[in-house]
Amino acid sequence: MLTFEPISNETEIGKVLKSKFTSSFRTGYVRCKGVCMPEYYVEFAEDIINMDVRDDDVWVCSFPKTGTTWTQEMVWCIANDLDYEAAKVVLPERFPFLELTPLFDYRSNQDLAITDLDRSSIQSIQQTQGRRFIKAHLPWKLLPRKLQNGSTQAKIIYVTRNPKDTCISYYHHCHLLEGYSGDFEDFYKLFLNDALCFAPFWDHVLDFWAVAKKNKNILFVKFEDMKKDLGSIILKVASHVDKTLTPDQVESLKSHLSFENMKNNPATNYEFVKEFNKTNKLIADKFLEGQFMRSGQVGGWQTRMSPEVIEAFDEWSRSKTKGTDFSFAETK
């Protein structure tokens, strides 16, 4: 049985969360197994832990803003034989987000609507016929038991990204889509104090890193490697989901997955969610000028972070990864 501990509003970090990161749909936060989650997670956490996982499921797991959407589109296209016509359906319908609540109706690329305020997407996923493609930001220890205990042959592709670029991307994302109203200084402090949804970041990465070494059904991918040589990652993913691609197909998919194409693709750019938030006054107008796909680059932290913040992140990362064999190749 999972237990939950409310995050106090009396601590310095708790006060920031309460004043800068609560809204009509994000009313507070809890910790479960040390993981920061919105308090509505309590309502369906046990459903996720006890969820039936099928052997032909394909999961993309990640900490937020580490290349998740890019990876989802790559995985779905490969598993569906590069059916670009079918890929015109919005990605969240083809590849639903496990922890999403309330449940949205994505059946129209233009007209997004809430179908059930009290229903999470897990119930919809459980009713899906045919092969399922599932996105999850949950850390390893909060995923369904069938994944954790290895009693399923479901495939997982885990993608991660260096924490400095992740933090900057997550900051812009939370302004645009999740109701964060603070500045970057408060946000990076939340990040370093493991007080953002799905944090701690390093536990998230290192737990999957450790499990992937022992579990052949998990493919561990770095965003930086995708940027450096997307073709080789495409081939690794294809092999992982038991597909074979010709060189021409690899080139075709690389083009489809280019940053400009993804950014201009209404099925992947999440502009429909931004418009929904704007229409329903869920996000302040001043935060709705940005884009879900902002830069897609490696090393953006170099111009966004002060030397003091960079050192704080580097020291934090050194302490968290000490004694492990994991590292990110940094752009200097």
C-alpha positions as CSV (number, residue, x, y, z in Angstrom):
1,M,0.0,0.0,0.0
2,L,1.4,3.3,-1.0
3,T,1.7,6.1,1.5
4,F,1.7,9.9,0.9
5,E,3.2,12.8,2.8
6,P,1.9,16.3,2.1
7,I,4.7,18.8,1.3
8,S,4.5,21.5,4.0
9,N,3.7,25.0,3.0
10,E,5.8,26.2,5.9
11,T,9.3,25.4,4.6
12,E,11.0,27.8,2.2
13,I,10.6,25.5,-0.7
14,G,7.0,24.7,0.3
15,K,6.2,28.4,0.3
16,V,7.5,28.8,-3.2
17,L,5.4,25.8,-4.4
18,K,2.3,27.2,-2.7
19,S,2.7,30.8,-4.0
20,K,4.2,30.2,-7.5
21,F,3.1,26.7,-8.5
22,T,-0.5,26.1,-7.4
23,S,-3.6,26.7,-9.5
24,S,-7.1,25.4,-10.1
25,F,-5.7,22.2,-11.5
26,R,-2.5,22.0,-9.4
27,T,-3.7,22.5,-5.8
28,G,-0.8,21.1,-3.8
29,Y,1.9,18.4,-3.6
30,V,2.7,15.2,-1.8
31,R,5.7,12.9,-1.7
32,C,5.3,9.2,-2.4
33,K,8.4,7.0,-1.9
34,G,10.3,10.3,-1.8
35,V,8.9,11.5,-5.2
36,C,7.2,14.9,-5.5
37,M,3.8,14.5,-7.1
38,P,0.7,16.7,-7.5
39,E,-1.8,15.8,-4.7
40,Y,-4.4,14.5,-7.2
41,Y,-1.9,11.6,-7.9
42,V,-3.1,10.1,-4.7
43,E,-6.4,9.3,-6.4
44,F,-5.0,6.9,-9.0
45,A,-1.5,5.9,-7.7
46,E,-2.7,2.4,-6.7
47,D,-4.4,1.9,-10.0
48,I,-1.1,2.5,-11.8
49,I,0.9,0.2,-9.4
50,N,-1.6,-2.6,-10.0
51,M,-2.1,-1.9,-13.7
52,D,-2.0,-4.9,-16.1
53,V,0.9,-4.6,-18.5
54,R,0.8,-6.5,-21.8
55,D,3.7,-8.2,-23.4
56,D,3.4,-6.1,-26.6
57,D,3.1,-2.8,-24.8
58,V,5.7,-0.1,-25.8
59,W,6.5,2.5,-23.1
60,V,8.5,5.7,-23.4
61,C,9.6,6.8,-19.9
62,S,11.5,9.9,-18.9
63,F,11.8,12.8,-16.5
64,P,9.9,15.8,-18.1
65,K,11.6,17.8,-20.8
66,T,14.4,15.4,-21.6
67,G,13.3,14.6,-25.2
68,T,10.1,12.7,-24.5
69,T,8.0,13.9,-27.4
70,W,10.8,13.4,-29.9
71,T,11.3,9.9,-28.6
72,Q,7.6,9.1,-28.6
73,E,7.2,10.1,-32.3
74,M,10.3,8.1,-33.2
75,V,9.2,5.0,-31.4
76,W,5.6,5.2,-32.7
77,C,6.7,5.7,-36.3
78,I,9.2,2.8,-36.2
79,A,6.7,0.4,-34.5
80,N,4.0,1.4,-37.1
81,D,6.2,0.9,-40.2
82,L,6.6,4.7,-40.9
83,D,2.9,5.2,-41.4
84,Y,3.2,9.0,-41.7
85,E,-0.5,9.3,-42.7
86,A,-1.6,7.7,-39.4
87,A,0.9,9.8,-37.6
88,K,-1.2,12.9,-38.4
89,V,-3.3,12.0,-35.5
90,V,-2.2,14.0,-32.5
91,L,0.5,12.3,-30.5
92,P,-1.3,12.1,-27.1
93,E,-4.0,10.0,-28.8
94,R,-1.6,7.7,-30.4
95,F,0.7,7.6,-27.4
96,P,-1.3,8.6,-24.2
97,F,0.3,10.0,-21.1
98,L,-0.3,7.5,-18.2
99,E,-0.5,10.0,-15.3
100,L,-2.7,12.6,-17.1
101,T,-5.8,13.7,-15.3
102,P,-8.4,15.0,-16.1
103,L,-8.9,13.0,-19.2
104,F,-8.8,14.9,-22.4
105,D,-10.4,14.1,-25.8
106,Y,-7.8,14.4,-28.5
107,R,-9.9,13.0,-31.3
108,S,-9.8,16.4,-33.1
109,N,-6.5,18.1,-33.7
110,Q,-8.2,21.4,-33.2
111,D,-11.0,21.0,-30.6
112,L,-9.4,19.8,-27.4
113,A,-11.9,19.1,-24.6
114,I,-12.0,17.6,-21.1
115,T,-14.1,14.5,-21.1
116,D,-14.0,13.6,-17.4
117,L,-12.7,15.7,-14.6
118,D,-12.4,12.7,-12.3
119,R,-10.9,10.1,-14.6
120,S,-7.3,9.6,-15.4
121,S,-5.9,8.4,-18.7
122,I,-5.0,5.0,-17.1
123,Q,-8.6,3.9,-17.4
124,S,-8.7,4.8,-21.1
125,I,-5.4,3.0,-21.7
126,Q,-6.7,-0.1,-20.0
127,Q,-9.5,-0.2,-22.5
128,T,-7.3,0.2,-25.5
129,Q,-7.5,-2.6,-28.1
130,G,-4.4,-3.6,-30.0
131,R,-0.8,-2.7,-29.3
132,R,-0.5,0.1,-26.7
133,F,2.0,2.9,-26.7
134,I,2.3,4.6,-23.3
135,K,4.2,7.6,-22.0
136,A,5.1,7.9,-18.4
137,H,7.1,10.4,-16.4
138,L,6.9,8.3,-13.2
139,P,10.2,7.0,-11.8
140,W,10.9,3.3,-11.9
141,K,9.7,2.7,-8.3
142,L,6.2,4.1,-9.0
143,L,5.6,2.3,-12.3
144,P,3.3,-0.8,-12.5
145,R,4.6,-3.8,-10.5
146,K,4.6,-6.0,-13.6
147,L,7.2,-3.7,-15.1
148,Q,9.2,-3.6,-11.9
149,N,9.2,-7.4,-11.3
150,G,10.0,-8.3,-14.8
151,S,6.8,-10.5,-15.3
152,T,6.1,-8.9,-18.7
153,Q,8.0,-8.6,-22.0
154,A,6.8,-5.0,-22.6
155,K,9.4,-2.8,-24.1
156,I,10.6,0.4,-22.5
157,I,12.6,3.2,-24.1
158,Y,14.0,5.5,-21.4
159,V,15.3,8.9,-22.5
160,T,17.2,11.4,-20.4
161,R,19.1,14.7,-20.8
162,N,21.7,16.7,-18.9
163,P,20.0,18.4,-15.9
164,K,20.9,22.0,-16.8
165,D,19.2,21.9,-20.1
166,T,16.4,19.9,-18.6
167,C,15.8,22.5,-15.9
168,I,15.7,25.4,-18.4
169,S,13.3,23.5,-20.7
170,Y,11.1,22.4,-17.8
171,Y,11.0,26.1,-16.6
172,H,9.6,27.3,-19.9
173,H,7.3,24.3,-20.1
174,C,5.8,25.0,-16.7
175,H,5.1,28.6,-17.5
176,L,3.4,27.6,-20.8
177,L,1.4,24.6,-19.7
178,E,1.4,24.0,-16.0
179,G,0.7,27.3,-14.3
180,Y,4.1,28.2,-12.8
181,S,4.2,31.9,-12.2
182,G,7.6,32.4,-10.6
183,D,11.0,33.4,-12.0
184,F,13.9,31.2,-13.0
185,E,15.7,31.7,-9.7
186,D,12.9,30.1,-7.7
187,F,12.5,27.4,-10.4
188,Y,16.1,26.2,-10.3
189,K,16.0,26.1,-6.5
190,L,12.9,23.8,-6.8
191,F,14.8,21.7,-9.2
192,L,17.9,21.4,-7.0
193,N,15.7,20.6,-4.0
194,D,13.8,17.8,-5.7
195,A,10.6,19.8,-5.4
196,L,9.2,19.6,-8.9
197,C,6.8,16.9,-10.2
198,F,8.5,13.5,-10.7
199,A,11.7,14.7,-8.9
200,P,14.3,13.8,-7.6
201,F,15.9,14.1,-11.1
202,W,19.0,12.0,-10.3
203,D,17.1,9.2,-8.6
204,H,14.9,9.0,-11.7
205,V,17.9,8.7,-14.1
206,L,20.1,6.4,-12.0
207,D,17.3,4.0,-11.1
208,F,16.5,3.4,-14.8
209,W,20.2,3.3,-15.6
210,A,20.8,0.5,-13.1
211,V,17.7,-1.5,-14.1
212,A,18.5,-1.2,-17.9
213,K,21.8,-2.9,-17.3
214,K,20.0,-6.0,-16.2
215,N,16.8,-5.9,-18.2
216,K,17.0,-6.4,-21.9
217,N,13.5,-5.0,-22.4
218,I,14.8,-1.5,-21.4
219,L,16.7,0.7,-23.9
220,F,18.4,3.7,-22.3
221,V,18.9,6.7,-24.6
222,K,20.4,10.1,-24.1
223,F,19.0,13.2,-25.7
224,E,22.6,14.4,-26.5
225,D,23.3,11.1,-28.4
226,M,20.1,11.6,-30.4
227,K,21.3,15.1,-31.4
228,K,24.7,13.8,-32.3
229,D,23.7,10.8,-34.4
230,L,19.9,10.3,-34.7
231,G,20.3,7.6,-37.3
232,S,22.2,5.3,-35.0
233,I,19.6,5.8,-32.3
234,I,16.8,5.1,-34.8
235,L,18.5,1.8,-35.6
236,K,18.9,0.9,-31.9
237,V,15.2,1.6,-31.2
238,A,14.1,-0.3,-34.3
239,S,16.1,-3.4,-33.1
240,H,14.6,-2.9,-29.6
241,V,11.0,-3.1,-30.9
242,D,11.9,-5.9,-33.4
243,K,11.7,-3.8,-36.5
244,T,14.1,-3.6,-39.5
245,L,14.6,-0.3,-41.4
246,T,16.4,0.2,-44.7
247,P,18.9,3.1,-45.1
248,D,16.3,5.1,-47.1
249,Q,13.7,4.6,-44.3
250,V,16.2,5.8,-41.7
251,E,16.8,8.9,-43.7
252,S,13.1,9.4,-44.2
253,L,12.5,9.2,-40.5
254,K,15.3,11.5,-39.7
255,S,13.7,14.1,-41.9
256,H,10.3,13.6,-40.2
257,L,11.9,13.9,-36.8
258,S,13.9,17.1,-37.5
259,F,13.3,19.9,-35.0
260,E,11.7,22.1,-37.6
261,N,9.4,19.4,-38.8
262,M,8.4,18.5,-35.3
263,K,7.9,22.1,-34.3
264,N,5.7,22.7,-37.3
265,N,3.8,19.5,-37.1
266,P,0.3,20.0,-35.5
267,A,0.3,16.4,-34.3
268,T,3.4,16.9,-32.2
269,N,3.9,20.6,-31.3
270,Y,1.2,20.8,-28.6
271,E,-0.1,24.1,-29.8
272,F,-3.6,22.7,-29.3
273,V,-3.0,22.4,-25.6
274,K,-1.7,25.9,-25.4
275,E,-4.8,27.2,-27.1
276,F,-7.0,25.2,-24.8
277,N,-5.3,26.7,-21.8
278,K,-5.7,30.2,-23.3
279,T,-9.3,29.7,-24.2
280,N,-10.2,28.4,-20.7
281,K,-8.0,31.0,-18.9
282,L,-6.0,28.2,-17.2
283,I,-2.6,30.0,-17.8
284,A,-1.9,33.8,-17.5
285,D,-1.7,35.3,-21.0
286,K,1.8,36.7,-20.4
287,F,3.1,33.1,-20.2
288,L,1.4,31.9,-23.4
289,E,3.7,33.6,-25.8
290,G,6.2,30.7,-25.9
291,Q,6.2,27.4,-27.7
292,F,6.2,23.8,-26.5
293,M,9.1,23.1,-28.8
294,R,11.4,26.0,-28.0
295,S,15.0,25.3,-29.2
296,G,15.8,21.6,-29.1
297,Q,19.5,22.3,-28.6
298,V,22.3,20.9,-26.4
299,G,24.1,23.4,-24.1
300,G,21.5,26.1,-23.9
301,W,22.3,26.4,-20.2
302,Q,25.6,28.2,-21.1
303,T,23.8,31.4,-22.0
304,R,20.9,31.1,-19.6
305,M,22.6,30.2,-16.3
306,S,25.0,32.4,-14.3
307,P,28.4,30.9,-13.3
308,E,27.2,30.5,-9.7
309,V,24.1,28.6,-10.8
310,I,26.2,26.4,-13.2
311,E,28.6,25.6,-10.3
312,A,25.6,24.8,-8.0
313,F,24.3,22.3,-10.6
314,D,27.7,20.8,-11.3
315,E,28.4,20.2,-7.6
316,W,24.9,18.8,-7.1
317,S,25.4,16.4,-10.0
318,R,28.9,15.3,-8.8
319,S,27.5,14.5,-5.4
320,K,24.5,12.6,-6.8
321,T,26.5,10.5,-9.3
322,K,29.5,9.8,-7.0
323,G,30.3,6.1,-7.0
324,T,28.3,5.5,-10.2
325,D,29.5,5.0,-13.8
326,F,27.0,7.4,-15.2
327,S,27.7,10.8,-16.8
328,F,26.6,13.2,-19.5
329,A,28.9,14.5,-22.1
330,E,28.9,18.2,-21.5
331,T,29.1,20.9,-24.1
332,K,31.7,23.5,-23.0
